[in-house]
Amino acid sequence: MSARPEGAPVWADAMVPDLEAAKSFYAELFGWSYDPGSAEFGNYTQAKTADGKHVAALAPQMPGTPEGTPAAWNLYLATSDAEAAVERIKGAGGTLLAEPMQVADFGTMAVAQDPGGVGFSVWQPGSHQGFETVNEPGAYGWAEVTARDTAASDAFFTSVFSYDVKKMADEHVDYQVWQLNDAPVLGRMKMPDEVPPQAPSYINVYFVVSDCDAAVATTERLGGKTLFGPVDSPFGRFACVMDQQGAAFSVIDVQARTGEMPPLS
């Protein structure tokens, strides 16, 4: 795939307490197979679809991670200069969790949080350009910053990256679409009030499936949970779920669209 613009989603991975359990879970849910992990890179394990396209990765949690820390999905945003991106992150009030680090010839990464605690990474590609396919079953489809303090997240992310902000005209939800080069790349959703207060703000990563209800049933059969849905929408039938180790994400059948697309302003 061609290079992504600055701030576009480029990769996703999950850090998990039990790598083998996660591999089994996602293999059955999405049909993933895996490249061999390497001890040199902490057993970081790339996942691929049936046609061999790399779409995400799974890895053990870092040494020193407190016991009981749940698994979590992490989104990487593209940058042409990780050092410059980090300076913008700090200047906008973000917190740097990991300084820019070159990963062999694959690329350079840094890990950060926005002022409201939304975690994300930046990725300056080298030989690893990121997703090899998107918007097909088993692959990345969408992501949205799900925040309690929307004003802080809005100000931060649009300062770090040159997003063109479009507000969704829907009185029932506070939702923005962030665009680059006139194309939508990220959503921003206000966390619903009914979500327990201890739940952190986060980036919700969506994976495409061919049948949302079947994916939810598989998730629950494998020990995961359904957090919301399934529900119909103009974007597809989707649900927010959690794997058996606590990593939240969403599944969406983009072919099952219902209703008119809401206008953006």
Backbone bond lengths (Angstrom), bond angles and torsions (degrees), N, CA, C in turn:
res aa  C-N    CA-C-N  psi(-1)  N-CA   C-N-CA  omega(-1)  CA-C   N-CA-C  phi
1 M - - - 1.462 - - 1.532 109.56 -
2 S 1.337 116.56 154.07 1.453 120.60 179.53 1.523 110.16 -70.88
3 A 1.334 115.38 162.89 1.457 120.73 -178.05 1.523 110.45 -61.78
4 R 1.322 116.48 139.79 1.460 120.86 179.09 1.524 109.56 -83.38
5 P 1.329 117.09 149.16 1.462 119.17 176.64 1.520 111.34 -70.21
6 E 1.312 115.38 161.23 1.460 122.66 -179.13 1.529 110.31 -55.04
7 G 1.340 116.59 120.41 1.455 121.29 178.04 1.507 114.48 97.04
8 A 1.323 118.46 -4.76 1.461 120.81 178.69 1.522 110.06 -80.59
9 P 1.338 118.30 144.20 1.463 119.93 174.75 1.525 110.80 -58.82
10 V 1.341 114.63 134.10 1.459 118.70 -174.88 1.528 112.75 -127.58
11 W 1.345 117.53 -20.02 1.464 120.55 -177.16 1.519 109.24 -166.29
12 A 1.331 116.49 159.35 1.466 122.45 176.27 1.519 108.73 -144.18
13 D 1.319 115.91 142.11 1.465 119.83 173.61 1.520 109.62 -145.84
14 A 1.315 115.17 163.51 1.461 121.39 178.92 1.520 108.94 -124.58
15 M 1.327 115.89 131.66 1.455 122.34 173.69 1.520 107.54 -97.43
16 V 1.326 117.08 124.52 1.461 121.46 -169.00 1.524 111.24 -130.87
17 P 1.333 117.75 149.74 1.473 119.77 175.42 1.530 112.36 -66.77
18 D 1.336 117.66 -35.64 1.465 121.92 -175.08 1.529 108.17 -126.36
19 L 1.325 116.17 100.31 1.461 121.15 -175.30 1.521 111.58 -63.99
20 E 1.327 118.46 -44.32 1.464 120.63 -176.69 1.527 111.17 -64.74
21 A 1.339 116.59 -38.14 1.461 119.73 177.67 1.522 110.67 -64.98
22 A 1.331 117.01 -40.30 1.457 120.64 178.63 1.519 110.91 -65.76
23 K 1.318 117.43 -41.85 1.464 120.27 179.05 1.522 110.57 -60.42
24 S 1.308 117.12 -42.50 1.459 120.99 179.33 1.527 110.87 -65.04
25 F 1.331 117.09 -43.82 1.463 122.05 -178.83 1.530 110.85 -59.59
26 Y 1.327 116.81 -53.11 1.462 119.98 -174.45 1.530 112.26 -75.90
27 A 1.319 116.97 -25.09 1.464 118.71 174.19 1.520 110.57 -63.07
28 E 1.337 115.86 -41.24 1.461 118.74 -179.75 1.524 111.43 -76.85
29 L 1.337 117.09 -36.24 1.461 119.88 -177.54 1.528 112.14 -72.15
30 F 1.333 116.77 -46.21 1.459 121.00 -173.22 1.535 114.09 -110.68
31 G 1.329 116.94 -5.41 1.452 119.07 -176.07 1.519 113.46 76.08
32 W 1.334 117.38 22.03 1.458 120.40 -178.14 1.526 111.96 -72.01
33 S 1.313 115.46 147.28 1.457 122.81 162.28 1.530 106.34 -118.10
34 Y 1.318 116.94 174.88 1.466 118.90 -168.62 1.514 112.23 -137.15
35 D 1.331 114.40 144.81 1.456 120.02 167.21 1.527 108.17 -73.30
36 P 1.322 117.99 154.22 1.462 119.02 175.02 1.529 110.61 -62.78
37 G 1.319 117.23 134.43 1.453 120.80 174.55 1.517 110.87 -75.74
38 S 1.317 116.36 157.14 1.460 121.46 -179.22 1.519 109.93 -119.85
39 A 1.325 116.72 131.51 1.459 120.41 177.72 1.524 110.95 -61.50
40 E 1.327 116.83 -29.20 1.472 121.33 179.49 1.526 110.88 -59.80
41 F 1.335 116.16 -32.05 1.459 121.13 -178.68 1.533 111.22 -113.88
42 G 1.345 116.33 33.85 1.456 121.03 174.04 1.512 114.44 66.29
43 N 1.340 116.79 28.93 1.471 122.34 -178.40 1.528 112.57 60.32
44 Y 1.312 115.92 29.04 1.466 121.51 173.94 1.525 107.64 -61.10
45 T 1.336 116.30 125.53 1.466 121.42 -168.50 1.519 110.06 -124.48
46 Q 1.331 116.26 114.20 1.459 120.61 -179.91 1.526 110.91 -80.93
47 A 1.339 114.34 137.98 1.464 121.89 178.95 1.521 109.13 -101.75
48 K 1.333 115.17 147.20 1.461 119.25 179.85 1.524 110.20 -140.15
49 T 1.326 114.25 154.79 1.453 122.04 178.98 1.528 109.62 -78.59
50 A 1.324 115.99 177.55 1.462 120.61 -176.50 1.523 112.53 -60.48
51 D 1.337 116.90 -27.92 1.465 119.51 179.03 1.521 112.87 -91.65
52 G 1.346 116.79 11.99 1.462 121.09 172.66 1.512 115.89 84.76
53 K 1.328 117.89 12.06 1.469 120.87 179.38 1.530 110.01 -85.76
54 H 1.328 116.99 129.58 1.462 121.40 179.60 1.528 109.61 -76.78
55 V 1.343 115.67 129.73 1.467 120.28 -171.82 1.533 113.92 -128.23
56 A 1.321 118.59 -13.79 1.464 121.19 -177.33 1.526 107.32 -175.64
57 A 1.328 116.09 -176.32 1.460 120.06 176.67 1.524 109.97 -149.28
58 L 1.323 114.58 156.33 1.458 123.54 174.24 1.518 107.65 -124.24
59 A 1.333 116.28 146.60 1.465 119.91 -179.76 1.520 110.03 -153.99
60 P 1.335 117.10 151.92 1.469 118.95 174.13 1.522 110.28 -65.10
61 Q 1.318 116.11 151.15 1.453 119.80 174.00 1.525 109.97 -60.95
62 M 1.318 114.91 151.16 1.463 120.52 -176.81 1.524 110.63 -64.58
63 P 1.327 117.49 147.42 1.470 120.29 174.31 1.532 110.10 -55.49
64 G 1.316 115.82 137.87 1.453 120.46 -178.63 1.512 114.22 92.60
65 T 1.345 117.50 -5.63 1.461 120.00 175.85 1.529 108.95 -62.68
66 P 1.331 118.75 129.03 1.472 120.38 -178.45 1.521 111.92 -55.57
67 E 1.316 116.01 138.98 1.458 120.92 178.78 1.522 110.14 -60.01
68 G 1.323 115.97 137.42 1.448 120.71 -179.13 1.517 114.12 91.64
69 T 1.348 117.71 -4.31 1.459 119.90 176.73 1.525 109.21 -66.11
70 P 1.339 118.32 123.64 1.462 119.48 -177.28 1.523 111.50 -70.28
71 A 1.308 114.62 159.80 1.460 120.06 172.69 1.524 108.90 -64.10
72 A 1.329 116.70 158.76 1.462 120.23 179.36 1.522 109.85 -155.24
73 W 1.345 114.54 142.74 1.456 120.82 173.19 1.523 109.58 -86.30
74 N 1.315 115.72 143.86 1.460 123.18 -177.18 1.526 108.89 -128.69
75 L 1.335 116.27 134.99 1.466 121.61 178.99 1.521 109.78 -105.90
76 Y 1.324 115.21 137.31 1.463 122.20 176.37 1.519 109.32 -104.17
77 L 1.335 116.17 133.19 1.450 122.17 176.59 1.522 109.12 -106.45
78 A 1.316 115.94 136.84 1.452 121.39 -173.59 1.522 111.69 -69.82
79 T 1.319 115.36 144.72 1.458 121.79 171.82 1.520 108.78 -147.67
80 S 1.305 115.90 149.72 1.465 120.33 175.11 1.517 111.43 -90.03
81 D 1.344 116.37 -9.50 1.467 120.87 -177.19 1.526 108.06 -153.16
82 A 1.330 116.13 99.24 1.463 120.15 -176.11 1.520 112.10 -63.64
83 E 1.324 117.35 -37.78 1.467 120.03 179.87 1.525 110.56 -62.71
84 A 1.323 117.40 -43.44 1.460 120.53 179.69 1.528 110.56 -67.29
85 A 1.346 117.06 -38.65 1.459 120.13 178.16 1.523 110.88 -62.05
86 V 1.311 116.86 -41.05 1.461 121.02 179.08 1.526 111.08 -63.26
87 E 1.309 117.20 -39.21 1.468 119.37 177.88 1.527 110.48 -63.85
88 R 1.331 117.16 -39.06 1.460 119.86 177.35 1.531 110.72 -66.67
89 I 1.333 116.58 -39.10 1.467 121.09 178.31 1.526 110.62 -59.91
90 K 1.317 116.61 -47.64 1.467 120.67 -179.52 1.529 110.82 -67.03
91 G 1.322 116.20 -39.38 1.454 119.97 -179.87 1.515 113.22 -66.54
92 A 1.331 116.63 -25.44 1.463 121.14 -179.92 1.522 112.70 -91.79
93 G 1.329 117.14 5.19 1.459 120.67 176.67 1.511 114.95 93.38
94 G 1.327 117.28 10.99 1.453 120.88 177.69 1.521 112.16 -78.63
95 T 1.305 115.13 168.21 1.464 121.97 178.89 1.519 108.82 -112.30
96 L 1.311 116.55 128.40 1.457 120.98 178.46 1.522 108.86 -89.19
97 L 1.340 117.14 120.46 1.459 122.27 179.71 1.523 112.16 -95.09
98 A 1.320 117.22 -25.57 1.463 121.66 176.89 1.515 108.43 -148.87
99 E 1.330 115.78 124.42 1.459 121.46 178.98 1.529 110.42 -62.53
100 P 1.331 117.22 158.41 1.461 119.27 176.47 1.523 112.17 -51.92
101 M 1.318 115.21 129.79 1.458 121.64 -175.94 1.522 108.77 -134.80
102 Q 1.312 116.27 125.52 1.456 120.00 176.93 1.524 108.96 -79.83
103 V 1.321 116.74 132.20 1.461 122.82 -179.61 1.536 107.91 -109.13
104 A 1.331 114.44 92.14 1.466 120.47 -176.03 1.531 108.91 47.38
105 D 1.344 116.82 -135.00 1.460 118.61 177.57 1.522 111.43 -97.31
106 F 1.352 117.05 8.30 1.462 120.45 -175.73 1.528 112.11 -71.67
107 G 1.332 116.98 -37.54 1.452 120.72 -178.09 1.518 110.98 156.28
108 T 1.314 116.00 -171.87 1.462 122.37 -179.10 1.520 108.91 -125.10
109 M 1.332 115.95 133.53 1.456 120.85 -177.45 1.521 111.24 -125.98
110 A 1.338 114.95 156.98 1.456 122.66 169.60 1.520 106.83 -144.98
111 V 1.333 116.14 154.26 1.465 122.05 -176.63 1.525 108.58 -122.22
112 A 1.333 116.33 136.83 1.465 120.09 -173.99 1.519 111.18 -147.97
113 Q 1.330 115.41 172.38 1.462 123.72 171.64 1.515 108.63 -132.78
114 D 1.342 115.60 147.06 1.458 118.47 172.35 1.530 108.77 -79.42
115 P 1.329 119.90 173.80 1.471 120.70 -177.03 1.522 114.32 -60.39
116 G 1.343 117.49 -20.75 1.460 120.42 178.27 1.510 113.83 -94.88
117 G 1.330 117.69 5.53 1.451 120.84 176.15 1.516 115.54 94.16
118 V 1.345 118.66 8.43 1.465 121.12 177.21 1.527 108.70 -74.50
119 G 1.339 116.16 117.76 1.450 120.48 -179.41 1.522 111.78 -87.92
120 F 1.327 116.13 146.28 1.452 122.33 176.81 1.523 108.25 -162.81
121 S 1.320 116.32 172.16 1.460 121.46 176.03 1.519 109.31 -128.55
122 V 1.315 115.64 160.03 1.460 120.86 169.39 1.527 107.73 -114.38
123 W 1.329 114.70 148.77 1.461 120.81 -176.59 1.532 109.52 -135.59
124 Q 1.325 114.11 119.82 1.469 121.63 173.00 1.520 106.74 -98.71
125 P 1.324 118.16 105.04 1.465 119.65 -171.01 1.528 113.03 -66.55
126 G 1.328 113.31 142.37 1.452 121.37 165.69 1.508 106.51 -113.64
127 S 1.332 116.69 -112.90 1.459 119.28 176.95 1.522 112.29 -73.43
128 H 1.350 116.42 -22.75 1.469 120.43 177.63 1.520 108.47 -95.23
129 Q 1.333 116.06 107.71 1.452 121.68 -175.09 1.525 113.01 -88.67
130 G 1.345 117.30 -5.63 1.456 119.55 178.98 1.514 112.12 106.82
131 F 1.334 116.30 -150.43 1.460 121.41 -178.15 1.532 110.50 -52.91
132 E 1.324 115.47 130.91 1.460 119.32 175.52 1.523 112.14 -89.87
133 T 1.310 116.85 -14.57 1.461 122.35 171.36 1.521 107.71 -157.85
134 V 1.325 116.55 154.27 1.467 122.80 177.16 1.522 108.26 -140.45
135 N 1.336 114.41 166.34 1.472 121.65 173.07 1.520 113.87 59.88
136 E 1.319 116.47 33.90 1.456 121.34 171.12 1.517 107.67 -137.58
137 P 1.346 118.89 159.13 1.464 119.47 -175.45 1.527 113.02 -52.74
138 G 1.343 114.27 130.96 1.454 121.34 -178.72 1.505 114.32 90.23
139 A 1.336 117.62 -6.02 1.463 121.57 -176.12 1.527 111.05 -112.83
140 Y 1.327 115.04 166.80 1.458 122.35 176.05 1.527 110.18 -59.84
141 G 1.349 115.45 141.00 1.447 119.69 178.05 1.523 114.85 -124.07
142 W 1.331 117.47 -36.22 1.474 121.09 -173.75 1.509 108.32 -169.32
143 A 1.319 116.46 166.87 1.466 121.55 173.39 1.512 108.24 -153.77
144 E 1.328 115.44 152.16 1.460 119.33 177.37 1.522 110.33 -143.65
145 V 1.309 114.94 135.75 1.457 121.86 172.14 1.521 107.06 -70.33
146 T 1.324 116.08 117.23 1.464 122.23 -178.20 1.528 107.01 -108.70
147 A 1.333 115.90 104.21 1.466 120.38 -165.40 1.521 112.08 -127.01
148 R 1.316 114.90 146.66 1.464 120.45 170.87 1.534 109.89 -79.85
149 D 1.312 116.25 -47.62 1.464 121.44 179.93 1.523 107.82 -95.29
150 T 1.328 115.38 83.31 1.461 119.37 -175.17 1.523 111.97 -66.22
151 A 1.332 117.41 -34.61 1.459 119.39 -179.35 1.521 110.59 -62.24
152 A 1.335 116.67 -41.27 1.463 120.36 -179.95 1.525 110.92 -67.21
153 S 1.332 117.07 -43.47 1.459 120.11 179.90 1.521 111.26 -66.37
154 D 1.334 116.61 -41.93 1.459 119.93 179.78 1.526 110.87 -60.24
155 A 1.322 116.06 -48.43 1.462 120.07 -177.96 1.526 110.89 -64.01
156 F 1.320 115.87 -41.07 1.468 119.94 -176.65 1.526 111.63 -66.55
157 F 1.323 116.72 -57.62 1.468 119.12 -172.61 1.522 112.41 -65.85
158 T 1.333 117.66 -35.32 1.460 118.68 179.61 1.517 112.24 -76.87
159 S 1.335 116.93 -14.03 1.458 120.73 172.28 1.525 111.28 -82.84
160 V 1.327 115.89 -40.47 1.466 120.20 -178.08 1.525 110.96 -72.92
161 F 1.350 116.18 -38.63 1.460 121.40 -179.47 1.527 109.48 -125.38
162 S 1.307 116.64 150.51 1.468 121.22 -173.21 1.527 111.46 -85.40
163 Y 1.317 115.93 57.99 1.461 120.19 179.80 1.532 110.51 -73.78
164 D 1.310 114.89 139.51 1.457 122.02 169.27 1.528 106.87 -92.64
165 V 1.321 117.30 117.01 1.459 122.20 -170.84 1.522 110.39 -90.46
166 K 1.342 115.57 128.13 1.452 122.46 174.22 1.529 108.14 -122.18
167 K 1.324 116.13 130.12 1.465 120.41 180.00 1.518 109.61 -94.43
168 M 1.318 115.95 134.29 1.452 120.80 178.09 1.527 109.65 -78.29
169 A 1.319 115.81 129.40 1.466 120.86 -179.31 1.514 109.95 -81.90
170 D 1.328 115.98 82.98 1.462 122.04 179.57 1.520 107.72 -146.45
171 E 1.315 116.61 114.06 1.460 121.03 -175.74 1.521 113.14 -68.79
172 H 1.329 117.31 -13.60 1.459 120.58 -176.43 1.530 113.23 -92.95
173 V 1.323 118.41 -8.64 1.449 119.95 -176.85 1.519 109.80 -148.61
174 D 1.323 115.87 141.45 1.469 122.72 175.22 1.526 106.81 -93.69
175 Y 1.329 115.69 99.17 1.465 120.16 -172.81 1.525 109.41 -137.36
176 Q 1.332 115.09 134.59 1.457 121.62 174.83 1.524 109.65 -120.40
177 V 1.317 115.62 152.22 1.458 122.27 171.44 1.520 107.36 -115.10
178 W 1.323 115.72 125.58 1.458 120.87 179.45 1.521 108.90 -100.48
179 Q 1.333 115.40 128.43 1.455 121.22 -173.66 1.527 111.87 -116.77
180 L 1.321 114.37 152.93 1.458 123.19 170.48 1.524 107.37 -132.43
181 N 1.312 116.12 130.34 1.466 120.49 -179.12 1.525 111.32 53.09
182 D 1.334 116.15 40.42 1.471 123.71 177.88 1.524 113.84 67.81
183 A 1.315 117.63 13.54 1.467 121.18 178.74 1.525 109.18 -117.65
184 P 1.350 118.53 134.79 1.472 120.36 178.16 1.520 111.00 -68.17
185 V 1.336 116.29 134.22 1.462 120.25 179.84 1.529 113.28 -124.76
186 L 1.328 118.16 -26.77 1.470 122.02 -178.15 1.524 109.51 -148.67
187 G 1.320 115.65 150.74 1.448 121.31 170.09 1.516 110.25 -107.22
188 R 1.322 115.10 159.80 1.475 120.61 171.62 1.523 107.61 -132.94
189 M 1.318 115.52 119.60 1.454 121.76 -176.71 1.525 110.35 -120.33
190 K 1.323 116.59 136.81 1.462 120.06 173.51 1.511 108.24 -74.32
191 M 1.335 115.96 130.67 1.450 120.14 179.79 1.526 109.89 -63.61
192 P 1.326 118.32 128.51 1.465 120.57 -179.24 1.524 112.09 -57.84
193 D 1.329 115.77 146.22 1.464 120.82 -177.08 1.522 112.45 -62.99
194 E 1.347 116.87 -27.01 1.464 119.05 -177.14 1.524 113.53 -76.97
195 V 1.343 117.23 -8.54 1.468 119.59 177.29 1.525 108.39 -68.33
196 P 1.340 118.78 132.82 1.466 120.58 -178.56 1.528 111.97 -53.81
197 P 1.324 117.54 140.63 1.471 120.80 -174.20 1.521 114.05 -61.79
198 Q 1.331 117.49 -22.68 1.461 119.06 -179.99 1.527 112.85 -78.19
199 A 1.329 116.68 -11.51 1.463 119.62 179.35 1.518 109.31 -72.71
200 P 1.335 118.28 126.89 1.468 120.18 -176.32 1.526 111.69 -78.86
201 S 1.320 115.91 156.40 1.453 120.56 167.56 1.529 108.20 -64.34
202 Y 1.327 116.30 148.54 1.465 119.20 -175.67 1.515 110.32 -161.60
203 I 1.329 116.94 172.71 1.454 122.01 172.62 1.521 107.97 -99.75
204 N 1.317 115.41 120.42 1.453 122.23 -179.16 1.528 108.88 -88.04
205 V 1.327 116.57 115.96 1.464 122.39 -179.19 1.521 109.10 -95.62
206 Y 1.331 116.66 130.30 1.464 123.17 178.67 1.527 110.08 -102.21
207 F 1.329 115.63 134.94 1.454 121.75 171.35 1.530 108.90 -114.50
208 V 1.317 115.65 139.30 1.455 121.73 -177.79 1.526 109.86 -78.69
209 V 1.331 116.14 137.45 1.460 122.43 175.33 1.527 108.17 -131.96
210 S 1.315 116.35 162.09 1.463 120.33 180.00 1.526 112.12 -87.75
211 D 1.340 117.17 -13.66 1.461 121.45 179.91 1.526 107.58 -154.17
212 C 1.334 116.19 105.61 1.469 120.23 -175.26 1.524 111.42 -62.20
213 D 1.315 117.94 -45.25 1.464 120.77 -176.76 1.526 111.15 -64.13
214 A 1.333 116.94 -39.31 1.457 120.08 177.32 1.524 110.54 -65.83
215 A 1.334 117.39 -37.75 1.462 120.43 178.71 1.525 111.30 -65.15
216 V 1.335 116.19 -40.01 1.468 120.12 177.21 1.521 110.62 -64.34
217 A 1.322 116.89 -43.51 1.465 120.16 178.95 1.529 111.03 -62.41
218 T 1.331 117.02 -40.28 1.462 120.24 178.33 1.517 110.81 -65.39
219 T 1.338 116.43 -42.69 1.467 120.60 178.00 1.520 110.84 -56.05
220 E 1.316 117.10 -47.29 1.467 120.48 -177.91 1.527 111.05 -69.25
221 R 1.317 117.12 -37.99 1.468 119.96 179.22 1.526 111.10 -64.03
222 L 1.329 116.92 -30.69 1.462 121.10 -178.68 1.528 112.89 -88.44
223 G 1.326 116.98 5.86 1.460 120.40 176.79 1.505 114.97 100.76
224 G 1.334 118.25 1.85 1.450 121.32 176.28 1.517 111.79 -83.47
225 K 1.336 116.24 -173.92 1.457 121.66 -177.41 1.522 110.22 -134.82
226 T 1.318 114.57 153.38 1.454 121.07 171.02 1.522 108.52 -96.89
227 L 1.335 116.85 125.41 1.452 121.55 -179.50 1.528 112.17 -97.42
228 F 1.347 115.72 -30.40 1.457 120.43 -178.61 1.518 108.64 -161.33
229 G 1.344 116.00 136.84 1.458 120.11 175.39 1.523 111.63 92.97
230 P 1.353 114.39 -167.56 1.468 128.21 4.83 1.533 112.07 -72.30
231 V 1.339 114.53 149.26 1.450 121.16 176.85 1.522 109.36 -136.79
232 D 1.331 114.71 153.39 1.454 120.68 176.27 1.519 109.99 -87.29
233 S 1.328 115.63 150.42 1.459 120.82 177.38 1.526 108.72 -156.83
234 P 1.326 117.32 167.73 1.462 119.72 176.23 1.529 113.17 -65.55
235 F 1.340 116.38 -14.52 1.464 120.68 -178.49 1.526 111.93 -94.93
236 G 1.331 116.24 -14.12 1.454 121.63 -177.83 1.520 110.32 137.48
237 R 1.314 116.57 168.85 1.466 121.04 176.10 1.529 107.73 -84.76
238 F 1.341 116.37 126.30 1.463 118.81 -172.29 1.524 111.01 -139.45
239 A 1.321 114.36 164.95 1.459 122.51 175.27 1.516 108.73 -150.71
240 C 1.320 115.48 147.69 1.464 121.64 172.54 1.530 107.56 -98.97
241 V 1.318 116.58 127.60 1.460 121.77 -174.79 1.526 110.07 -132.31
242 M 1.299 114.93 176.66 1.465 122.26 178.43 1.517 107.66 -137.86
243 D 1.324 116.86 135.23 1.462 118.64 177.37 1.522 110.43 -75.34
244 Q 1.325 116.53 178.78 1.461 119.89 -172.60 1.524 112.74 -73.00
245 Q 1.347 117.60 -6.38 1.461 121.07 177.72 1.534 112.53 -110.37
246 G 1.350 116.61 5.65 1.455 120.08 172.53 1.509 116.50 100.99
247 A 1.334 119.05 5.73 1.465 121.31 179.44 1.524 109.63 -84.31
248 A 1.325 116.53 120.60 1.462 121.87 179.90 1.527 109.92 -87.94
249 F 1.326 116.03 142.23 1.459 122.90 176.42 1.519 106.70 -162.20
250 S 1.315 117.29 178.56 1.458 120.82 178.80 1.517 110.77 -126.39
251 V 1.318 115.05 154.96 1.460 122.23 174.14 1.521 107.44 -121.24
252 I 1.329 116.64 143.57 1.455 120.24 -177.15 1.521 110.43 -145.45
253 D 1.329 114.81 133.97 1.456 122.38 172.27 1.520 106.55 -98.18
254 V 1.330 116.58 100.03 1.461 120.95 -173.60 1.529 112.31 -73.95
255 Q 1.334 117.19 -10.70 1.464 119.72 177.43 1.531 111.82 -83.23
256 A 1.335 117.02 -16.89 1.471 121.37 -176.18 1.522 110.09 -99.53
257 R 1.319 116.22 63.11 1.467 121.26 -178.95 1.528 110.18 -86.58
258 T 1.346 114.97 139.87 1.464 121.08 -179.44 1.513 109.49 -134.91
259 G 1.340 117.35 129.83 1.455 121.44 176.57 1.516 113.09 90.19
260 E 1.327 114.57 175.84 1.463 122.01 -177.71 1.534 110.46 -87.59
261 M 1.327 115.60 143.78 1.452 119.49 175.36 1.526 109.76 -63.59
262 P 1.331 118.90 130.82 1.470 120.19 177.76 1.518 109.97 -68.64
263 P 1.322 116.89 144.11 1.470 119.05 179.12 1.520 111.34 -70.43
264 L 1.336 114.92 154.13 1.454 122.55 176.59 1.515 108.93 -114.96
265 S 1.326 114.86 143.08 1.472 117.96 -179.81 1.531 109.96 -134.84
